[in-house]
Amino acid sequence: MTVGLPPIHHDRAGFDALVKLNAMADDVFLDDIEIDMSQAVWFDADMCAPFGAILYRLGAKLNTVRLVNIQPQVENILSKNGFLSSYGREKIPDNWGTTIPYQRFDVKDDRYFAAYMEREIVHRQEMPKMSTGLLKKFRESVFEIFSNAVGHSRTKLGVLVVDSSFPARCASISAWRISASAFVKTSKRMPGWTLRQMRQ
């Protein structure tokens, strides 16, 4: 089976495309699946989380998944953040420090997520200096996203985390845009809710 993927931006069209891909995953078992990315001339890095959740779900149903015809600029983005490491590509150095790496956590991996948060978000050099109290609140707010993803989605697939950071615009280290496999659980029963929540 071959499935085409359009450009994936962090917008309604991008989420709609992934919702359709997720719907296809309902009926596929023990199959060979090629995701043809020849038309995906752009892929927003933070969208790797819902995309990865769908691919993980396909793999859990004993399907073999291959990503083919990846555009060079997209391959560069998805290699820097480590997403393609799961699909046979080597991770390439992020010399500009603009990625918050792709990683999957089991639902009980809260302490590993906490360590990831410290390493990849809290201690980034472009983060503004915060008072002890503010830093405590910041940590709690980011960790709450993990807790909510686990609690509200009731997922068994885990939580997938990724984002982009641009040093010139520190606010783009957007903990509120960290996505999770909650997408897979909610996209079938409440697609409108999913789109609104994931776009915030």
Residue pairs with C-beta under 8 A, 6 or more apart in sequence:
1 28
1 31
1 32
1 33
1 34
2 33
2 34
2 36
3 21
3 24
3 33
3 34
3 35
3 36
4 36
4 38
4 39
5 17
5 21
5 35
5 36
5 37
5 39
5 40
6 13
6 17
6 39
6 40
7 14
7 39
7 40
7 41
7 42
7 43
8 14
8 17
8 18
8 40
8 42
8 43
8 44
8 47
8 51
9 42
9 44
9 47
10 44
10 46
10 47
10 177
10 199
11 199
12 195
12 199
14 44
14 47
15 50
15 194
15 195
15 198
15 199
16 195
18 47
18 50
18 51
18 54
18 183
18 187
19 187
19 191
19 194
21 35
21 51
21 54
22 54
22 57
22 183
22 184
22 187
22 188
23 187
23 188
25 54
25 57
25 58
25 61
26 188
28 58
28 61
28 63
29 61
29 62
29 63
30 61
30 62
30 63
31 63
31 64
32 63
32 64
32 66
33 58
33 63
33 64
33 65
33 66
34 66
34 67
34 68
35 55
35 65
35 66
35 67
35 68
36 68
36 69
37 43
37 67
37 68
37 69
37 70
37 71
37 74
38 68
38 69
38 71
40 70
40 71
40 74
41 71
41 73
41 74
42 73
42 74
43 74
43 77
43 78
44 164
45 77
45 78
45 81
45 99
45 162
45 163
45 164
46 162
46 163
46 164
46 174
46 177
46 178
46 179
47 179
48 78
48 81
48 83
48 102
48 160
48 162
49 102
49 160
49 161
49 162
49 178
49 179
49 180
49 181
49 183
50 160
50 179
50 181
50 183
50 184
50 198
52 83
52 86
52 102
52 104
52 160
52 162
52 181
53 157
53 160
53 180
53 181
53 183
53 184
54 183
54 184
55 65
55 86
56 104
56 157
56 158
56 160
56 181
57 157
57 181
57 184
58 65
59 65
60 157
65 87
66 87
67 84
67 87
70 78
70 84
75 84
75 89
76 92
78 84
78 89
79 85
79 89
79 90
79 91
79 92
80 91
80 92
80 93
80 94
80 98
80 99
81 94
81 99
81 100
81 101
81 102
81 162
81 164
82 91
82 99
82 101
82 102
82 103
83 102
83 162
84 91
85 91
96 167
97 124
97 125
97 126
97 165
97 167
98 164
98 165
98 166
98 167
99 162
99 163
99 164
99 165
100 120
100 121
100 161
100 162
100 163
100 164
100 165
100 173
100 178
101 120
101 162
102 160
102 161
102 162
103 116
103 160
103 161
103 162
104 158
104 159
104 160
104 161
105 112
105 113
105 116
105 146
105 158
105 159
105 160
105 161
106 158
107 150
107 155
107 156
107 158
107 159
109 158
109 159
110 143
110 146
110 147
113 143
113 146
113 159
113 161
114 143
116 161
117 139
117 142
117 143
121 127
121 142
121 173
121 175
122 135
122 138
122 139
122 142
124 165
124 173
125 167
126 165
126 167
126 170
126 173
127 170
127 173
128 170
130 138
141 175
142 175
142 178
145 175
145 176
145 178
145 180
146 159
146 161
146 180
149 155
149 159
149 180
149 181
149 182
150 159
152 182
153 180
153 181
153 182
153 185
153 186
154 185
155 180
155 181
155 182
155 184
155 185
157 181
157 184
158 181
159 180
159 181
159 182
160 179
160 180
160 181
161 178
161 179
161 180
162 178
162 179
163 173
163 174
163 177
163 178
164 172
165 172
165 173
166 172
176 200
177 200
179 198
182 194
183 194
183 198
186 193
186 194
186 197
187 194
